[in-house]
């Protein structure tokens, strides 16, 4: 373990936006339990696809996409608030 100083661009919540040295762009810190939930959501989609249940897969994927969009919205708001450009093209 190495102690470092990081820039916290949002409140230190469950999905904090943090920039680590020497990175140019910040990242999103996702807690382990939240990461496990995302993994379970993806596994649910995979299982529904394997069973040929397109409706369930679509519903689960739609919810997962909405959650990821929320994370990206928080990330992009933090970047804008600190005058940092997005490291990717705008979403369509």
BADREN-154194 format. One record per atom (N, C-alpha, C, O, CB): residue number from 1; residue in one letter; atom name; x negated, z, y. Coordinates in Angstrom, 3 decimals. Each point is the difference from the previous one (the first is absolute). Glycine has a CB too. Layout:
(NUM; a; CA; (X; Z; Y))
...
// end
This chain:
(1; x; N; (-0.848; 0.000; -1.166))
(1; x; CA; (0.848; 0.000; 1.166))
(1; x; C; (-0.894; 0.000; 1.230))
(1; x; O; (-1.013; 0.698; 0.062))
(1; x; CB; (2.872; 0.517; -1.295))
(2; x; N; (-1.457; -2.015; 2.206))
(2; x; CA; (-0.773; -0.113; 1.234))
(2; x; C; (0.914; 0.235; 1.194))
(2; x; O; (0.946; -0.760; 0.208))
(2; x; CB; (-2.545; -0.861; -1.301))
(3; x; N; (1.335; 2.662; 1.883))
(3; x; CA; (0.807; 0.217; 1.204))
(3; x; C; (-0.274; -1.113; 1.023))
(3; x; O; (-1.152; -0.352; 0.255))
(3; x; CB; (1.124; 2.863; -0.658))
(4; x; N; (1.098; -3.052; 0.978))
(4; x; CA; (-0.125; -1.033; 1.029))
(4; x; C; (1.027; 0.262; 1.085))
(4; x; O; (0.938; 0.775; -0.188))
(4; x; CB; (-1.780; -2.460; -1.499))
(5; x; N; (0.656; 1.034; 2.819))
(5; x; CA; (1.007; 0.024; 1.044))
(5; x; C; (0.776; -1.301; -0.077))
(5; x; O; (-0.585; -1.076; -0.122))
(5; x; CB; (-0.829; 2.576; 1.607))
(6; x; N; (2.725; -1.397; -1.413))
(6; x; CA; (0.867; -1.172; -0.038))
(6; x; C; (0.904; 0.033; 1.222))
(6; x; O; (0.238; 1.059; 0.581))
(6; x; CB; (-0.305; -1.137; -3.120))
(7; x; N; (0.569; -1.093; 2.924))
(7; x; CA; (0.937; -0.087; 1.108))
(7; x; C; (1.418; 0.015; -0.559))
(7; x; O; (0.365; -0.870; -0.790))
(7; x; CB; (-2.037; -0.423; 2.202))
(8; x; N; (2.464; 2.265; -1.010))
(8; x; CA; (1.389; 0.110; -0.413))
(8; x; C; (0.859; -0.654; 1.081))
(8; x; O; (0.052; 0.486; 1.130))
(8; x; CB; (-0.497; 1.666; -2.447))
(9; x; N; (1.116; -3.248; 0.974))
(9; x; CA; (0.767; -0.767; 0.979))
(9; x; C; (1.474; 0.373; 0.032))
(9; x; O; (0.722; -0.433; 0.897))
(9; x; CB; (-2.330; -1.404; -1.214))
(10; x; N; (2.069; 2.632; -0.644))
(10; x; CA; (1.381; 0.463; -0.055))
(10; x; C; (-0.014; 1.486; -0.321))
(10; x; O; (-1.063; 0.602; -0.151))
(10; x; CB; (1.909; -2.888; -0.586))
(11; x; N; (0.321; 2.862; 0.635))
(11; x; CA; (0.057; 1.384; -0.462))
(11; x; C; (-0.507; 0.040; -1.450))
(11; x; O; (0.060; -1.007; -0.706))
(11; x; CB; (1.911; 1.548; 2.269))
(12; x; N; (-2.461; 0.607; -1.999))
(12; x; CA; (-0.599; 0.075; -1.336))
(12; x; C; (1.033; 0.131; -1.111))
(12; x; O; (-0.124; 0.872; -0.860))
(12; x; CB; (-1.861; 0.161; 1.903))
(13; x; N; (2.987; -1.875; -1.036))
(13; x; CA; (1.066; 0.063; -0.999))
(13; x; C; (-0.381; -0.650; -1.308))
(13; x; O; (-1.177; -0.193; -0.306))
(13; x; CB; (2.795; 0.197; 2.144))
(14; x; N; (-0.600; -0.335; -2.601))
(14; x; CA; (-0.172; -0.535; -1.344))
(14; x; C; (-0.619; -1.393; -0.022))
(14; x; O; (-0.541; -0.419; -1.023))
(14; x; CB; (2.481; 1.779; 0.346))
(15; x; N; (-1.869; -2.070; 1.777))
(15; x; CA; (-0.542; -1.361; 0.075))
(15; x; C; (-0.753; -0.184; 1.318))
(15; x; O; (0.291; -0.893; 0.796))
(15; x; CB; (1.598; 0.019; -2.245))
(16; x; N; (-2.856; 1.745; 1.641))
(16; x; CA; (-0.776; 0.004; 1.239))
(16; x; C; (-0.831; -1.278; 0.124))
(16; x; O; (-0.504; -0.531; -0.990))
(16; x; CB; (0.421; 3.047; 0.924))
(17; x; N; (-0.046; -2.988; 1.289))
(17; x; CA; (-0.860; -1.144; 0.289))
(17; x; C; (-1.337; 0.571; 0.478))
(17; x; O; (-0.061; 0.738; 0.983))
(17; x; CB; (2.047; -2.281; -0.377))
(18; x; N; (-3.044; 1.189; -1.318))
(18; x; CA; (-1.320; 0.592; 0.208))
(18; x; C; (-1.049; -1.108; 0.014))
(18; x; O; (0.077; -0.951; -0.778))
(18; x; CB; (0.649; 3.111; -0.339))
(19; x; N; (-1.701; -2.027; 2.007))
(19; x; CA; (-1.135; -0.927; -0.018))
(19; x; C; (-1.250; 0.784; -0.394))
(19; x; O; (-0.371; 0.987; 0.635))
(19; x; CB; (1.431; -2.475; 1.155))
(20; x; N; (-1.688; 1.014; -2.853))
(20; x; CA; (-1.223; 0.626; -0.488))
(20; x; C; (-1.200; -0.757; 0.527))
(20; x; O; (0.038; -1.224; 0.127))
(20; x; CB; (1.139; 2.029; -2.193))
(21; x; N; (-2.243; -0.083; 2.374))
(21; x; CA; (-1.215; -0.705; 0.404))
(21; x; C; (-0.611; -0.672; -1.224))
(21; x; O; (0.069; 0.583; -1.083))
(21; x; CB; (-0.480; 1.063; 2.975))
(22; x; N; (-0.151; -2.772; -1.796))
(22; x; CA; (-0.179; -0.903; 1.147))
(22; x; C; (1.042; -1.105; 0.014))
(22; x; O; (-0.268; -1.085; 0.517))
(22; x; CB; (-2.169; 1.578; -0.550))
(23; x; N; (3.606; -0.248; -0.515))
(23; x; CA; (1.022; -1.037; -0.116))
(23; x; C; (0.501; -0.451; 1.370))
(23; x; O; (0.147; 0.809; 0.916))
(23; x; CB; (0.520; 0.147; -3.126))
(24; x; N; (-0.408; -2.250; 2.337))
(24; x; CA; (0.534; -0.537; 1.254))
(24; x; C; (1.488; 0.305; 0.130))
(24; x; O; (0.485; 0.328; 1.083))
(24; x; CB; (-2.210; -2.149; -1.132))
(25; x; N; (2.443; 1.708; -1.070))
(25; x; CA; (1.442; 0.207; 0.023))
(25; x; C; (0.377; 1.274; -0.747))
(25; x; O; (-0.660; 0.381; -0.966))
(25; x; CB; (1.006; -2.859; 1.105))
(26; x; N; (0.711; 3.128; 0.312))
(26; x; CA; (0.485; 1.196; -0.685))
(26; x; C; (0.678; -0.366; -1.316))
(26; x; O; (0.248; -1.169; -0.294))
(26; x; CB; (0.046; 2.311; 2.507))
(27; x; N; (-0.009; -0.120; -2.982))
(27; x; CA; (0.762; -0.138; -1.236))
(27; x; C; (1.134; 1.005; 0.005))
(27; x; O; (0.149; 0.784; 0.937))
(27; x; CB; (-2.188; -1.592; -2.185))
(28; x; N; (2.827; 0.777; 0.202))
(28; x; CA; (1.101; 0.942; -0.149))
(28; x; C; (-0.367; 0.939; -1.139))
(28; x; O; (-0.283; -0.435; -1.116))
(28; x; CB; (2.017; -1.240; 1.981))
(29; x; N; (-1.725; 2.953; -0.571))
(29; x; CA; (-0.290; 1.009; -1.010))
(29; x; C; (1.293; 0.326; -0.732))
(29; x; O; (0.924; 0.573; 0.578))
(29; x; CB; (-2.844; 0.383; 0.791))
(30; x; N; (1.979; -1.320; -2.631))
(30; x; CA; (1.189; 0.259; -0.809))
(30; x; C; (-0.337; 1.143; -0.956))
(30; x; O; (-0.967; -0.077; -0.758))
(30; x; CB; (1.767; -2.359; 0.929))
(31; x; N; (-0.004; 3.483; -0.127))
(31; x; CA; (-0.210; 1.142; -0.878))
(31; x; C; (0.203; -0.417; -1.455))
(31; x; O; (0.722; -0.954; -0.286))
(31; x; CB; (0.028; 2.528; 2.114))
(32; x; N; (-1.388; -0.858; -2.734))
(32; x; CA; (0.046; -0.339; -1.412))
(32; x; C; (1.400; -0.039; -0.579))
(32; x; O; (0.314; -0.878; -0.804))
(32; x; CB; (-2.527; 1.881; 0.618))
(33; x; N; (3.058; -0.065; 0.584))
(33; x; CA; (1.366; -0.003; -0.537))
(33; x; C; (0.770; -1.222; 0.495))
(33; x; O; (0.808; -0.561; -0.740))
(33; x; CB; (-0.835; 3.077; 0.642))
(34; x; N; (-0.213; -2.931; 1.331))
(34; x; CA; (0.653; -1.201; 0.526))
(34; x; C; (-0.523; -1.249; -0.700))
(34; x; O; (0.769; -0.921; -0.278))
(34; x; CB; (-0.466; 2.057; 2.497))
(35; x; N; (-1.584; -1.175; -2.503))
(35; x; CA; (-0.586; -1.120; -0.729))
(35; x; C; (0.605; -0.089; -1.401))
(35; x; O; (0.269; -1.093; -0.498))
(35; x; CB; (-2.411; 1.330; 1.816))
(36; x; N; (2.353; 0.911; -1.943))
(36; x; CA; (0.610; 0.032; -1.321))
(36; x; C; (1.432; -0.535; 0.046))
(36; x; O; (0.434; -0.684; -0.927))
(36; x; CB; (-1.884; 2.645; 0.323))
(37; x; N; (2.177; -1.659; 1.659))
(37; x; CA; (1.367; -0.509; 0.160))
(37; x; C; (-0.011; -1.518; 0.161))
(37; x; O; (0.833; -0.690; -0.589))
(37; x; CB; (-0.133; 2.868; 1.645))
(38; x; N; (-1.632; -2.702; -0.267))
(38; x; CA; (-0.113; -1.454; 0.174))
(38; x; C; (-0.295; -0.660; -1.342))
(38; x; O; (0.574; -1.038; -0.329))
(38; x; CB; (-1.387; 1.347; 2.703))
(39; x; N; (-0.080; 0.296; -3.140))
(39; x; CA; (-0.337; -0.535; -1.314))
(39; x; C; (1.224; 0.006; -0.915))
(39; x; O; (0.226; -0.961; -0.734))
(39; x; CB; (-2.593; 1.765; 1.016))
(40; x; N; (3.151; 0.258; -0.244))
(40; x; CA; (1.221; 0.078; -0.814))
(40; x; C; (1.002; -1.071; 0.408))
(40; x; O; (0.669; -0.595; -0.846))
(40; x; CB; (-1.030; 3.055; 0.563))
(41; x; N; (0.457; -2.700; 1.592))
(41; x; CA; (0.904; -1.044; 0.486))
(41; x; C; (-0.419; -1.374; -0.528))
(41; x; O; (0.848; -0.788; -0.416))
(41; x; CB; (-0.400; 2.153; 2.484))
(42; x; N; (-1.742; -1.651; -2.053))
(42; x; CA; (-0.497; -1.280; -0.521))
(42; x; C; (0.246; -0.081; -1.507))
(42; x; O; (0.397; -1.047; -0.510))
(42; x; CB; (-2.157; 0.956; 2.329))
(43; x; N; (1.522; 1.203; -2.534))
(43; x; CA; (0.239; 0.015; -1.443))
(43; x; C; (1.472; -0.272; -0.313))
(43; x; O; (0.314; -0.671; -0.983))
(43; x; CB; (-2.214; 2.294; 0.696))
(44; x; N; (2.789; -1.109; 1.115))
(44; x; CA; (1.434; -0.249; -0.182))
(44; x; C; (0.320; -1.481; 0.140))
(44; x; O; (0.808; -0.542; -0.754))
(44; x; CB; (-0.310; 2.834; 1.626))
(45; x; N; (-1.126; -2.935; 0.084))
(45; x; CA; (0.209; -1.438; 0.204))
(45; x; C; (-0.534; -0.782; -1.194))
(45; x; O; (0.661; -0.916; -0.490))
(45; x; CB; (-0.813; 1.221; 2.988))
(46; x; N; (-1.028; 0.048; -2.964))
(46; x; CA; (-0.606; -0.678; -1.154))
(46; x; C; (0.889; 0.162; -1.229))
(46; x; O; (0.237; -0.961; -0.731))
(46; x; CB; (-2.545; 1.357; 1.676))
(47; x; N; (2.795; 0.814; -1.169))
(47; x; CA; (0.862; 0.262; -1.154))
(47; x; C; (1.301; -0.798; 0.084))
(47; x; O; (0.443; -0.579; -0.992))
(47; x; CB; (-1.434; 2.874; 0.806))
(48; x; N; (1.594; -2.322; 1.362))
(48; x; CA; (1.231; -0.774; 0.168))
(48; x; C; (-0.253; -1.482; -0.248))
(48; x; O; (0.831; -0.674; -0.609))
(48; x; CB; (0.001; 2.366; 2.262))
(49; x; N; (-1.955; -2.202; -1.193))
(49; x; CA; (-0.343; -1.411; -0.240))
(49; x; C; (-0.205; -0.256; -1.489))
(49; x; O; (0.456; -1.011; -0.532))
(49; x; CB; (-1.522; 0.874; 2.806))
(50; x; N; (0.375; 1.062; -2.943))
(50; x; CA; (-0.254; -0.150; -1.433))
(50; x; C; (1.304; -0.025; -0.791))
(50; x; O; (0.089; -0.662; -1.034))
(50; x; CB; (-2.291; 1.822; 1.322))
(51; x; N; (3.208; -0.444; 0.194))
(51; x; CA; (1.289; 0.046; -0.677))
(51; x; C; (0.934; -1.114; 0.463))
(51; x; O; (1.128; -0.112; -0.479))
(51; x; CB; (-1.409; 2.570; 0.244))
(52; x; N; (-0.191; -3.274; 1.162))
(52; x; CA; (0.805; -1.099; 0.503))
(52; x; C; (1.101; 0.429; 0.954))
(52; x; O; (0.945; -0.751; 0.242))
(52; x; CB; (-1.445; -0.409; -2.334))
(53; x; N; (0.381; 2.364; 2.634))
(53; x; CA; (1.019; 0.524; 0.914))
(53; x; C; (-0.400; -0.317; 1.440))
(53; x; O; (-0.559; 0.833; 0.713))
(53; x; CB; (1.145; 1.022; -2.345))
(54; x; N; (-0.286; -3.066; 2.024))
(54; x; CA; (-0.411; -0.486; 1.317))
(54; x; C; (0.654; 0.796; 1.118))
(54; x; O; (-0.630; 0.254; 1.027))
(54; x; CB; (0.317; -2.526; -1.995))
(55; x; N; (1.559; 2.667; 0.787))
(55; x; CA; (0.702; 0.743; 1.048))
(55; x; C; (-0.668; 1.356; 0.263))
(55; x; O; (-0.225; 0.362; 1.154))
(55; x; CB; (2.366; -1.514; -1.808))
(56; x; N; (-2.455; 1.895; -0.401))
(56; x; CA; (-0.680; 1.288; 0.174))
(56; x; C; (-1.394; -0.186; 0.584))
(56; x; O; (-0.425; 0.764; 0.868))
(56; x; CB; (1.729; 0.164; -2.790))
(57; x; N; (-2.011; -1.942; 1.444))
(57; x; CA; (-1.339; -0.281; 0.523))
(57; x; C; (0.067; -0.324; 1.489))
(57; x; O; (-0.811; 0.491; 0.785))
(57; x; CB; (0.092; -1.333; -3.046))
(58; x; N; (1.684; 0.018; 2.643))
(58; x; CA; (0.159; -0.370; 1.403))
(58; x; C; (0.332; 1.219; 0.858))
(58; x; O; (-0.558; 0.174; 1.083))
(58; x; CB; (1.318; -2.454; -1.793))
(59; x; N; (0.139; 3.111; 0.226))
(59; x; CA; (0.378; 1.200; 0.753))
(59; x; C; (-1.192; 0.937; 0.191))
(59; x; O; (-0.230; 0.500; 1.101))
(59; x; CB; (2.559; -0.697; -2.007))
(60; x; N; (-3.085; 0.432; -0.165))
(60; x; CA; (-1.167; 0.881; 0.086))
(60; x; C; (-1.074; -0.601; 0.902))
(60; x; O; (-0.636; 0.712; 0.776))
(60; x; CB; (1.134; 0.155; -3.076))
(61; x; N; (-0.696; -2.176; 2.196))
(61; x; CA; (-0.998; -0.674; 0.838))
(61; x; C; (0.405; 0.042; 1.470))
(61; x; O; (-0.853; 0.156; 0.874))
(61; x; CB; (0.260; -1.655; -2.797))
(62; x; N; (1.872; 1.362; 2.197))
(62; x; CA; (0.499; 0.063; 1.379))
(62; x; C; (-0.255; 1.371; 0.613))
(62; x; O; (-0.412; 0.101; 1.156))
(62; x; CB; (2.168; -1.794; -1.724))
(63; x; N; (-1.512; 2.751; -0.210))
(63; x; CA; (-0.261; 1.359; 0.489))
(63; x; C; (-1.496; 0.230; 0.224))
(63; x; O; (-0.399; 0.601; 0.998))
(63; x; CB; (2.444; 0.209; -2.215))
(64; x; N; (-2.863; -1.288; 0.290))
(64; x; CA; (-1.446; 0.140; 0.140))
(64; x; C; (-0.502; -0.750; 1.229))
(64; x; O; (-0.829; 0.516; 0.749))
(64; x; CB; (0.620; -0.276; -3.236))
(65; x; N; (0.703; -1.446; 2.693))
(65; x; CA; (-0.378; -0.784; 1.177))
(65; x; C; (0.382; 0.720; 1.288))
(65; x; O; (-0.775; 0.009; 0.956))
(65; x; CB; (1.053; -2.111; -2.287))
(66; x; N; (0.901; 2.700; 1.366))
(66; x; CA; (0.432; 0.739; 1.191))
(66; x; C; (-0.930; 1.178; 0.268))
(66; x; O; (-0.338; 0.272; 1.152))
(66; x; CB; (2.720; -0.954; -1.585))
(67; x; N; (-2.797; 1.380; -0.617))
(67; x; CA; (-0.931; 1.126; 0.167))
(67; x; C; (-1.354; -0.469; 0.511))
(67; x; O; (-0.598; 0.638; 0.865))
(67; x; CB; (1.774; 0.580; -2.700))
(68; x; N; (-1.656; -2.332; 1.301))
(68; x; CA; (-1.291; -0.535; 0.455))
(68; x; C; (0.121; -0.513; 1.428))
(68; x; O; (-0.930; 0.157; 0.791))
(68; x; CB; (0.320; -0.778; -3.156))
(69; x; N; (1.739; 0.011; 2.708))
(69; x; CA; (0.218; -0.427; 1.390))
(69; x; C; (-0.020; 1.197; 0.950))
(69; x; O; (-0.527; -0.098; 1.108))
(69; x; CB; (1.885; -1.851; -1.930))
(70; x; N; (-0.785; 3.078; 0.394))
(70; x; CA; (-0.042; 1.214; 0.821))
(70; x; C; (-1.444; 0.459; 0.225))
(70; x; O; (-0.369; 0.390; 1.107))
(70; x; CB; (2.632; 0.277; -1.997))
(71; x; N; (-3.067; -0.716; -0.164))
(71; x; CA; (-1.417; 0.364; 0.136))
(71; x; C; (-0.711; -0.940; 0.970))
(71; x; O; (-0.763; 0.441; 0.860))
(71; x; CB; (0.774; 0.470; -3.204))
(72; x; N; (0.247; -2.211; 2.197))
(72; x; CA; (-0.624; -0.973; 0.902))
(72; x; C; (0.472; 0.179; 1.441))
(72; x; O; (-0.792; -0.153; 0.930))
(72; x; CB; (0.622; -1.447; -2.840))
(73; x; N; (1.440; 1.920; 2.105))
(73; x; CA; (0.505; 0.251; 1.349))
(73; x; C; (-0.745; 1.169; 0.638))
(73; x; O; (-0.405; -0.073; 1.160))
(73; x; CB; (2.667; -0.812; -1.829))
(74; x; N; (-2.440; 1.963; -0.094))
(74; x; CA; (-0.724; 1.174; 0.503))
(74; x; C; (-1.444; -0.370; 0.324))
(74; x; O; (-0.531; 0.399; 1.036))
(74; x; CB; (2.014; 1.125; -2.393))
(75; x; N; (-2.112; -2.285; 0.471))
(75; x; CA; (-1.382; -0.442; 0.189))
(75; x; C; (-0.122; -0.857; 1.255))
(75; x; O; (-0.876; 0.227; 0.835))
(75; x; CB; (0.509; -0.154; -3.320))
(76; x; N; (1.251; -1.056; 2.610))
(76; x; CA; (-0.056; -0.900; 1.149))
(76; x; C; (0.298; 0.723; 1.304))
(76; x; O; (-0.586; -0.329; 1.031))
(76; x; CB; (1.262; -1.539; -2.520))
(77; x; N; (0.220; 2.841; 1.467))
(77; x; CA; (0.288; 0.798; 1.200))
(77; x; C; (-1.224; 0.797; 0.420))
(77; x; O; (-0.306; 0.101; 1.188))
(77; x; CB; (2.719; 0.051; -1.856))
(78; x; N; (-3.106; 0.408; -0.301))
(78; x; CA; (-1.214; 0.763; 0.304))
(78; x; C; (-1.075; -0.913; 0.574))
(78; x; O; (-0.677; 0.366; 0.961))
(78; x; CB; (1.226; 1.259; -2.795))
(79; x; N; (-0.709; -2.812; 1.251))
(79; x; CA; (-0.986; -0.942; 0.529))
(79; x; C; (0.329; -0.361; 1.445))
(79; x; O; (-0.873; 0.026; 0.867))
(79; x; CB; (0.489; -0.937; -3.181))
(80; x; N; (1.639; 0.576; 2.565))
(80; x; CA; (0.424; -0.396; 1.350))
(80; x; C; (-0.227; 1.140; 0.994))
(80; x; O; (-0.465; -0.232; 1.117))
(80; x; CB; (2.181; -1.325; -2.112))
(81; x; N; (-1.391; 2.779; 0.592))
(81; x; CA; (-0.150; 1.150; 0.891))
(81; x; C; (-1.457; 0.244; 0.382))
(81; x; O; (-0.283; 0.593; 1.041))
(81; x; CB; (2.314; 0.407; -2.078))
(82; x; N; (-2.951; -1.459; 0.191))
(82; x; CA; (-1.425; 0.230; 0.256))
(82; x; C; (-0.746; -1.278; 0.361))
(82; x; O; (-1.230; -0.020; 0.028))
(82; x; CB; (1.331; 1.931; -1.601))
(83; x; N; (0.650; -2.985; 1.851))
(83; x; CA; (-0.620; -1.249; 0.449))
(83; x; C; (-0.866; -0.668; -1.055))
(83; x; O; (-1.003; -0.631; 0.333))
(83; x; CB; (1.044; 1.557; 1.936))
(84; x; N; (0.331; -0.795; -3.530))
(84; x; CA; (-0.765; -0.596; -1.097))
(84; x; C; (0.786; -1.196; -0.533))
(84; x; O; (1.200; 0.101; -0.252))
(84; x; CB; (-2.265; 2.143; -0.357))
(85; x; N; (0.386; -3.369; 0.440))
(85; x; CA; (0.668; -1.186; -0.530))
(85; x; C; (0.295; 0.178; -1.489))
(85; x; O; (-0.675; 0.758; -0.695))
(85; x; CB; (-0.485; -2.194; 2.415))
(86; x; N; (2.171; 0.730; -2.187))
(86; x; CA; (0.343; 0.000; -1.420))
(86; x; C; (-1.072; -0.757; -0.779))
(86; x; O; (-0.468; -1.036; 0.471))
(86; x; CB; (2.941; 1.160; 0.075))
(87; x; N; (-2.877; 0.355; -1.718))
(87; x; CA; (-1.003; -0.725; -0.790))
(87; x; C; (0.610; -1.064; -0.911))
(87; x; O; (-0.647; -0.447; -0.947))
(87; x; CB; (-0.758; 2.489; 1.023))
(88; x; N; (2.623; -2.445; 0.197))
(88; x; CA; (0.691; -0.994; -0.823))
(88; x; C; (1.021; -0.719; 0.875))
(88; x; O; (0.311; 0.437; 1.108))
(88; x; CB; (-0.641; 0.948; -3.224))
(89; x; N; (0.840; -2.486; 1.598))
(89; x; CA; (0.992; -0.792; 0.735))
(89; x; C; (1.329; 0.736; 0.061))
(89; x; O; (0.289; 0.824; -0.868))
(89; x; CB; (-1.429; -2.941; 0.154))
(90; x; N; (1.949; 1.833; 1.723))
(90; x; CA; (1.324; 0.635; 0.087))
(90; x; C; (0.826; -0.303; -1.251))
(90; x; O; (-0.163; -1.038; -0.639))
(90; x; CB; (0.089; 0.859; 3.155))
(91; x; N; (0.954; 1.103; -2.839))
(91; x; CA; (0.900; -0.194; -1.146))
(91; x; C; (1.049; -1.045; 0.344))
(91; x; O; (0.363; -0.202; 1.159))
(91; x; CB; (-0.732; 2.583; -1.911))
(92; x; N; (0.837; -3.031; -0.295))
(92; x; CA; (1.058; -1.001; 0.197))
(92; x; C; (1.298; 0.500; -0.568))
(92; x; O; (1.012; -0.698; 0.067))
(92; x; CB; (-2.685; -1.140; -0.147))
// end
